[in-house]
């Protein structure tokens, strides 16, 4: 009996190890920038009105992540302007085409809840500086603080603070991607242009706005700008440009067709341009893929084989 139990335990361990080995690490990469210049806290930037400013604090909550429709339940991230890489989890996927991200704290976790119910490392646990305003107000969804030098005398004598409260501040965005696995992981890259986000802030005046969405026009303008300004966009070219070749194709360059290995017959394929857009999809019926309708340029072909692996190659269409 002991021997049978021991064998069952070993078999279970092997199954678990095998299953975990199939999962792919998913990372969120937030590229904070100011009109393309990499962003750092306490660094001088120039806004569209010619005013010099520095952001001294930038923190915000993210949750309700959906990877191609798969919800990562209970996952919270406390974003920080000085941090780009965040671990989302492991999923049995080889590519990602759409990601949904929500900014703020879910209603059921917000007002009237005690942050001490979480362990110290949880994003919703008490923080220093605090992200929890109080039981009757809930969490700061965003904490943005900075200083400015509107007269250009070198003295940062104006300051602004936006601590955004209230369930009405909750916002969700979806991003179309063409992310494929590189180095065993999938990186969801999002560009976050803070210049666009902060455009409603009048940096020539001293302003402190710690309030609910419904109570303050300044808060409403900034929150609404999250979804309307284009401050957050997906970066579709980063993972595409770093694809490692795993398919032998010929001819390359080509004008009319690509020859592929017969093992890919009946496999689904996708052709992606270097700006990340999908230009052609289909099923491989023989060992040839017609590309005569593609415009001239460089493309990535992705083929999902019979066991679900994604195979890639770069080619030039003449």
URFENJO-V541593 format. One record per backbone hydrogen bond with DSSP energy under -0.5 kcal/mol. NH is the residue of the N-H (numbers start at 0). CO is the residue of the C=O. E is the energy in kcal/mol with one decimal. If there is no record, write none. Layout:
nh->[NH & NH]
co->[CO & CO]
e->[E & E]
//
This chain:
nh->[4 & 5 & 6 & 7 & 8 & 9 & 10 & 11 & 12 & 13 & 14 & 15 & 16 & 17 & 18 & 19 & 20 & 21 & 21 & 22 & 22 & 23 & 24 & 25 & 26 & 26 & 27 & 28 & 28 & 29 & 29 & 30 & 30 & 31 & 32 & 33 & 34 & 36 & 38 & 41 & 42 & 44 & 46 & 49 & 51 & 52 & 53 & 55 & 55 & 56 & 58 & 59 & 60 & 61 & 62 & 63 & 65 & 66 & 67 & 67 & 69 & 70 & 71 & 72 & 74 & 75 & 76 & 78 & 78 & 80 & 82 & 85 & 87 & 88 & 90 & 92 & 95 & 98 & 99 & 100 & 101 & 102 & 103 & 103 & 108 & 109 & 109 & 111 & 112 & 114 & 116 & 117 & 121 & 124 & 132 & 132 & 133 & 136 & 137 & 139 & 140 & 140 & 141 & 142 & 143 & 144 & 145 & 146 & 147 & 148 & 151 & 155 & 156 & 157 & 159 & 160 & 161 & 162 & 162 & 163 & 163 & 164 & 164 & 165 & 168 & 169 & 170 & 172 & 174 & 176 & 178 & 179 & 180 & 181 & 184 & 185 & 186 & 187 & 187 & 188 & 189 & 190 & 191 & 192 & 192 & 193 & 193 & 194 & 195 & 196 & 197 & 198 & 199 & 200 & 202 & 204 & 206 & 208 & 210 & 210 & 212 & 214 & 215 & 215 & 219 & 220 & 221 & 222 & 223 & 224 & 225 & 225 & 226 & 226 & 227 & 228 & 232 & 232 & 234 & 235 & 239 & 240 & 241 & 242 & 245 & 246 & 248 & 249 & 252 & 253 & 257 & 258 & 259 & 263 & 264 & 265 & 266 & 267 & 268 & 269 & 270 & 271 & 272 & 273 & 275 & 278 & 279 & 281 & 283 & 284 & 288 & 290 & 291 & 293 & 296 & 298 & 299 & 300 & 301 & 302 & 303 & 304 & 304 & 307 & 310 & 310 & 312 & 314 & 316 & 316 & 317 & 317]
co->[0 & 1 & 2 & 3 & 4 & 5 & 6 & 7 & 8 & 9 & 10 & 11 & 12 & 13 & 14 & 15 & 16 & 17 & 18 & 18 & 19 & 90 & 183 & 88 & 24 & 185 & 85 & 26 & 187 & 27 & 83 & 28 & 189 & 29 & 191 & 36 & 32 & 33 & 31 & 54 & 39 & 52 & 50 & 46 & 148 & 44 & 146 & 53 & 144 & 144 & 142 & 78 & 140 & 76 & 101 & 74 & 99 & 69 & 65 & 97 & 66 & 68 & 64 & 70 & 71 & 73 & 61 & 59 & 76 & 57 & 79 & 27 & 25 & 25 & 23 & 90 & 178 & 174 & 65 & 172 & 62 & 170 & 60 & 101 & 105 & 105 & 106 & 134 & 109 & 112 & 113 & 114 & 118 & 121 & 130 & 137 & 137 & 133 & 133 & 130 & 138 & 163 & 163 & 58 & 161 & 56 & 159 & 53 & 157 & 51 & 148 & 153 & 154 & 147 & 145 & 206 & 143 & 160 & 208 & 141 & 161 & 162 & 210 & 136 & 165 & 166 & 102 & 100 & 98 & 96 & 95 & 177 & 93 & 184 & 181 & 24 & 184 & 26 & 185 & 186 & 28 & 232 & 30 & 190 & 230 & 32 & 191 & 32 & 192 & 192 & 193 & 195 & 196 & 197 & 200 & 201 & 158 & 160 & 162 & 208 & 164 & 211 & 211 & 212 & 215 & 216 & 217 & 218 & 219 & 220 & 221 & 222 & 222 & 223 & 223 & 224 & 190 & 230 & 188 & 233 & 235 & 236 & 237 & 239 & 311 & 311 & 246 & 258 & 315 & 315 & 288 & 249 & 286 & 260 & 261 & 283 & 263 & 303 & 281 & 301 & 279 & 299 & 276 & 297 & 272 & 270 & 270 & 268 & 266 & 282 & 257 & 255 & 255 & 290 & 316 & 314 & 271 & 312 & 269 & 310 & 267 & 302 & 308 & 304 & 302 & 308 & 300 & 298 & 296 & 314 & 253 & 315]
e->[-2.5 & -2.4 & -2.2 & -2.3 & -2.4 & -2.3 & -2.5 & -2.4 & -2.4 & -2.3 & -2.2 & -2.6 & -2.6 & -2.5 & -2.7 & -2.6 & -1.7 & -0.8 & -1.0 & -0.7 & -0.6 & -3.7 & -0.9 & -3.3 & -0.5 & -2.8 & -3.5 & -0.5 & -3.4 & -0.6 & -2.8 & -0.7 & -3.2 & -1.4 & -2.6 & -2.7 & -0.5 & -1.8 & -2.1 & -3.1 & -1.0 & -2.6 & -2.5 & -2.0 & -0.8 & -2.7 & -2.6 & -0.6 & -1.9 & -1.8 & -1.8 & -1.4 & -1.8 & -2.5 & -2.4 & -0.5 & -2.1 & -2.6 & -0.7 & -2.8 & -2.2 & -0.7 & -3.0 & -1.3 & -1.6 & -0.5 & -2.4 & -3.2 & -0.9 & -1.9 & -2.2 & -2.6 & -2.7 & -1.3 & -2.1 & -1.9 & -2.4 & -2.4 & -2.2 & -3.0 & -2.2 & -3.9 & -1.6 & -0.6 & -1.8 & -0.5 & -1.2 & -3.2 & -1.3 & -0.6 & -1.6 & -1.5 & -1.9 & -1.8 & -0.6 & -2.5 & -1.1 & -1.1 & -3.5 & -3.7 & -0.7 & -3.0 & -0.8 & -2.7 & -2.7 & -2.4 & -2.4 & -2.2 & -2.8 & -2.6 & -1.2 & -0.6 & -1.7 & -1.7 & -2.5 & -2.0 & -3.3 & -0.5 & -2.4 & -2.3 & -0.6 & -0.5 & -2.3 & -0.6 & -2.0 & -1.6 & -1.8 & -2.9 & -3.2 & -3.1 & -2.3 & -0.5 & -1.3 & -2.5 & -1.5 & -2.9 & -0.5 & -3.5 & -0.6 & -0.8 & -3.1 & -3.0 & -2.2 & -0.6 & -3.0 & -2.9 & -1.0 & -0.5 & -0.6 & -1.6 & -2.7 & -0.9 & -0.6 & -1.9 & -1.1 & -1.2 & -2.3 & -3.2 & -1.6 & -0.7 & -1.4 & -1.0 & -0.7 & -0.8 & -2.4 & -2.9 & -1.7 & -2.7 & -2.8 & -1.2 & -0.6 & -1.4 & -0.5 & -0.8 & -1.3 & -1.8 & -2.3 & -0.6 & -2.7 & -0.8 & -0.6 & -2.7 & -0.8 & -1.4 & -3.9 & -1.0 & -0.7 & -1.3 & -0.6 & -2.3 & -2.2 & -4.1 & -2.6 & -2.0 & -1.7 & -4.4 & -2.2 & -0.6 & -2.6 & -2.3 & -3.1 & -3.1 & -2.8 & -0.8 & -1.8 & -2.8 & -1.4 & -1.7 & -2.7 & -0.8 & -2.5 & -3.0 & -1.0 & -1.8 & -2.0 & -2.8 & -2.8 & -2.8 & -3.2 & -3.0 & -2.3 & -0.7 & -2.5 & -1.8 & -3.1 & -0.6 & -1.5 & -2.4 & -3.4 & -0.5 & -2.7 & -0.6]
//
